[in-house]
């Protein structure tokens, strides 16, 4: 069964605001703030990174997300 990655219920602004507000802005923290699973948050955050809207830094084994201003 193929998993659906489309997240039409949450727009980019929600992810960006969550990345701005979370401390630290881990994938899990952003997912909780937006109301999606860690996997769904990771998928969308990577898309936003490809679009140049957010960037991630690996600290240990955790990605920390930040908004590109």
Buried (B, 14 or more C-beta within 10 A) or exposed (E): EEEEEEBEEBEBEBBBBBBBEBEEBBBBBBBBBBEBEBEBBBBBBBBBBEEEBBBBEEEEEEBBBEBEE
